[in-house]
Amino acid sequence: MADLTYIEKATIENFLGMKSGYVMDFSDRTFNEFVGCATGLDIDTEKYYYGSNSKANRLRGFIKVESNYVFAKLLSAFCDYWLSKVHSKEIDYRDDENAYKECLKIVERLNKEKIVENIEAIQPNSEDKDFALLAKSIKESIEKNEPEAALDRLHTFVVKYVRQLCENHGLSHDKDEPINSLFGKYVKHLVTNKLIDSLMAEKILKFSINIIDAFNDVRNNKSFAHDNPILNYHESILIFNNISNTIKYIETLENKIQATKQTQQADWKDLPF
C-alpha cells in the first residue's frame, strides 16, 4: 500500500481531477495504456477494482494495493504528462502549478523510502528476452518488499550481466568460469585501458571482486536456489544495494565508453581523405 497522508491524497486527487470519477483527460483505453507504459501493470485487473470501478476509483484501488515505489513511478508519469500539456499550450501552467509542485514533492518523498536505491539499474545489457524477464521478476520482488526472496535471481542476473560485459569488450572466458573471475577480467580491462579516473574507484571495483565471490555462498546456501534457510531481510537489502550501486556505476561507465567510441568513429569519417 502506498504510504500517503490525508493531505497528500487530497492534493493528488485535486491535481488529477478525480472528484468526477475521471483521471485527467484519459479515456478508459488511454488510461490503461498510460498506466501500463509507466509501471508495466494492467490497471484493469480485478485487484484494482474499487467502488464504481471508474478510472478514479481504479486509481484509488491501485494506491491501496501497490507500494510507494510503484505509485511514485506512476505519479511522476502523471506529472510529466501534465507538463507536456502545458508545453503544448493545451492547459495553463498557472491553473495547477501548486498542485503539480506538491505532487513532485510527494514523488521525491516516496522515492526516498525505496528499500533499494538504484533498483532501476537492474536491467539487461543485451537483447535477450529471458534476461529482461529475469530483471523484471527481481524488481517485482523489491516492489513487494521481499528482497530475500530474489537473491538467487539477483545472482543469476549478475552472472549474465558480467558475462555480457566480457563479450562486449572481447574478453575471452570459459562457459563455466566463476563470476568473480569474469568480473576480475573486466576490472583488469578497465584498469589496463585507463578507463577509471581515480585510484579510489579502482580499489572499490577490485574489492567488489571479493564481494561477488562471497555472493556465490549466499546464492548456494542462503537463497531459494536450494532448500536453504533464507538470509535475513536487512542483510538482503544490504546485498541488493551494494550490487545495484555497482551496476549503476558500471552502466554509467559503459555509456561513457560507448559515447567516446562513437565520437572517435565520427571524427574518423570526417577526415578529408
Buried (B, 14 or more C-beta within 10 A) or exposed (E): EBEBEEEBBEBBBBBBBBEEEBBBEBEEEEBBEBBEEBBEBEBBEEEBEBEEBBBBBBBBBBBEBBBBBBBBBBBBBBBEBBBEBBEEEEBEEEEBEEBBEBBBEBBEBBBEEBBBBBBBBBBBBBEEEEBEEBBEEBBBBBBBEEBBBBBBBBBBBBBBBBBBBBEBBEBEBEEEBBBBBBBBBBBBBBEEEEBBEEEEEBEBBBEBBEBBBEBBEBBEEBBBBEEBEBBEEEBBBEBBBBBBBBBBBBBEBBEEBEEEEEEEEEEEEEEEE
